[in-house]
Every structure is written in C-alpha cells, then in structure tokens.
Amino acid sequence: MSEPLLLGAIEAGGTKFLCAVADRDGTILTETRIATTTPVETLGAASAFFRDAQRVHGDLSSLSVGSFGPLSLNPLAGDYGHITSTPKPGWENIDLLGHLRQTVDAPVTLDTDVNCAAVGERLFGSGQGLDSFCYVTIGTGIGVGLLIGGVPHGGANHPEAGHIAVPRAPGDDGFAGICPFHGDCLEGLACGPAMAARWGVPAEQLPADHPAWPMEADYIAALCATLTYVIRPDRIIVGGGVMQPPMYARVRAALVARLAGYDASMRTIDMDDYIAAPTAGASAGLTGALALAYRTATRQWPMHWRMAEPFHANKETVDA
C-alpha cells in the first residue's frame, strides 16, 4: 500500500492565483482562485488557503509553484526565489519562495508558469510522448517554456525568449513597441497589449482580414524560427489569447518562409504537426505544478494520473 501523499500547487498569474491540494492520484481535494492584487493580500490569502487545507487534510508532502516572472531560479543567487524585474506593479523583488516556505513545512519548489504549462502538456496534451519541445504563450506577455529530456529546462535561470530582438515585420517600421525594458523586443511588438496599442482595439476585436494578423504571424514565426535553429525541438506548442484558430496556418506558412529551405532536415518538417495548439486544458499550468510537486516528493513523474482539467470545483474568486 502506498504511503499517503498530499500535494500542493499554485499557478501564480498576473490576474489570479489558482491554488489546489491533491492526493497521490492527482484528485483535487480542495481548490480556490485568488485575485492577484498586492503581494501582502494575495500571498496572505494563499497562505490562509494552505493552512486551512492542512487542518482538514493533513500536512503537505510538497508544494510547487508556477509563477509569472521574471524569476530568480538559481539557488546560488542572493535573490533566489524572488520575482525580479517584473512590470507587474508592486511585485518586483518579492520573495515568493521565502514567503511560502514560512507557510508550508515541506519542500517548496518554484518554476515559471510556462514551464509548468509545458509539463501539463507533456502529461496530458500536445507534448505527450515527446522528450524535447517548446511551449509558447502569446497573450498579455510572451513566454516560452522548454522541456529537454522530459524535464523543465532552466540552466543558470529560466529562458526569456519573449524578449529576443526580431526583424521588423513588413509594414511595421513606425511602431515603437511597448516593452518598458526593451521597447521593440518580440513581446514589445507582438503581445496582446502591443497589438491593442498599435491598432487601437484589442486583438479579439480585429476582423479576420485585418493586416494585423499576417504581421502578428510573422513575429510569432520569427520566434519559432529562432527556437528551431537554437533548440531543434520535437514540437512547438503555441497558445495564449492571441492565437485564434486561423493563426496556426498563418504561422506555419510564415515559418516555412523564414526557414527559407535551409538544412534538409528542416525541409522535411511536417508543419501541421510541428506548430501545434495546446490541448491539456485551461489549467495545464496548475496540472504541471501539481506534477512537479509529485516529482519533488517521489522523484518520478505521475504517469498514472488521468487528469486533463484539474481546476473544476471552486470557481469563485477570493478577493484578498
């Protein structure tokens, strides 16, 4: 008989924190949604949730957090576990890991929200059966998660591919970009708020034949070309609010043009398979965080889980 295992997870986003406690089989025992306001309010509400959960269900075996960033993930760094130079007001230099370690007397691990979503996709979505792939989200920002050899990659710290410099798309020479650090980096040119700033309306209100869409596809293809040349992943999974269904064909065509027939192995890539939509559900990040908590506690992945959409029972927002 397996010994008891109680797993905690947080998907820490810029608008909400999803918190959950699950058992060894990935069954959600309790969960909540907390509005991301100030660090004191939001982290206080998260701590209260886990304290209450432990009073009811017992002590956690491990807690894993997938957070917006940038994050300091190098254990040797003086600010290890902090959210660093984020544009999210009030959250710069917040010791996220330290706060949670004061709440939970168990191993607490921290990774990016996109790496956790990539783990969720590997277990239950478009990354199943793959050892190396990228997970890209195009929304409020642009983030890239990376799994190599079946595990999240961080190196000295986590990748920040959303802030690479990319060539200007045709017809986009006059837009300055909105990134507060780089101006016209990829995120500054192609995230959802950049599209709204350039065209005057949110991306979802633009008609299908608007020139915004081929321009956006060109920028996403530039990112995918860089990932292809540098990493050679098995697949690039692209999601986020900007990636409406018609965008996939546009991105695939733009990527073929950018690769320009270079390297015979690239010419054989099946673009319909290579550029894929995420399929693990809206809570893939929370799923991935729970899986990382399981791996922390057991040193293995929960391959026996059958969970595609963990965040289901308690949909209300807790206003901290």
Summary of the structure (lengths in Angstrom):
residues: 320
radius of gyration: 19.7
end to end distance: 39.9
largest distance: 65.2
contacts: 1095
relative contact order: 0.18
helix: 36%
strand: 20%
